[in-house]
């Protein structure tokens, strides 16, 4: 498209030069329009190449989540190689910069791990107008990655998630969950072993307006909780309405 506009501006200028031999004023008008078109294209290119918005730097707050989930996964899958699915919510619930931060944190952790794991990002399809996704959306997306040796959900866990691990269901890879909404939908699957670890925002701690610096482990301790089988009931009790 840019090349076509450039050629069009040049063509108008050339026509203006030719017309100026017979119709001086009209030819000058045409040359002026062609010149303005060329100047506009130059300004457009400079703006695109010099002043185009740059992607935000990865958020250390988000990286801390992936850092801990990746370490849990590496500990469980020691010596294994294969595909790890990163499951993200649809774009209206998570912007590209946030998604990129989570991926970057996971990639950084895997670089130092002993295994050769490949990351595959998938995005859940629309779950309606609510803030989450239902069980059918998870089933549909997970069916697209039967070869995965681990699944990391950044979209929490829907109600009934434990049924995906019940008898008669296709065998599902171990799951690791970040539940930004602080639900207890993951409890049954975690206690049964289908989910290996869950990360939750630390209740009562608001990161907004804070300057977040330091190592991922330090940031995690300040803003998040790690839930495993050992402390699942204890943490869930603090999250349930009194």
Buried (B, 14 or more C-beta within 10 A) or exposed (E): EEEEBBEEBBEBBEBBBEBBEEEEEEBBBBBEBBBEBBEEBEEEEEEEEEEEEEEEEBBBBBBBBBBBBBBBBBEBBEEBEBBBBBBBBBEEBBEEEBBBBBBBBBBBBBEEBEBEBEBEBBBBEEBEEEEBBBBEBBBEBBEEBEEBBBBBBBBBBBEBBBBBBEEEEEEBBBBBBBBBEBBBBBBBBBBEEBBBBBBBBBEEEEBEEEEBEEEBEEBBBBBBBBBEEEEBEEBBEEBEEE
